[in-house]
Amino acid sequence: MIKYALKCAEGHAFESWFASAAAYDALEAADRLACAVCGGGGVEKALMAPRLGSGEAEGAPARPASASERPLARPASPAEAAMAELRQRVEANTEDVGRRFAREARAIHEGTAPERAIRGQADAAEARALVEEGVPILPLPFPPERQVN
């Protein structure tokens, strides 16, 4: 396992663990890295300091970090807090249909599927076709949970 300090195109700094340096490189090459703060792309390695020993015996249990010592455990700004609340509400009140989104949205619009709030993924062509057909959709301002580091 390796831990990298990362930053996104918006300037958010965060850390993430990877199975290996090669695993990080593969995710970066596939553009599969997303900011842990805003969900945006453009993630790259940040300047890191080497890890130095604490002087404690090797193998000694680590003291659990308090919430104030875990900066990613709380939003860094009111905007991030609002985004986290929005994500929580959307996920609690919608059904995740994944890649079936275009098919399900169309079926709901046509009345051949039960009416319900859904979320999922659609590529640009699918989204454009739905809009042209009058199906009411909108993009979410965050990536799907399974695409987050």
Buried (B, 14 or more C-beta within 10 A) or exposed (E): EEEBEBBBEEEBBBBBEBEEEEEBEEBBEEEEBBBBBBBBBEBEEEEEEEEEEEEEEEEEEEEEEEEEEEBEEEBBEEEBEEBBEEBEEBBEEBEBBEEBBBBBBBBBBEEEBEEEEBBBBBEEEBBEBBEEEEBEBEEBEBBBEEEEB
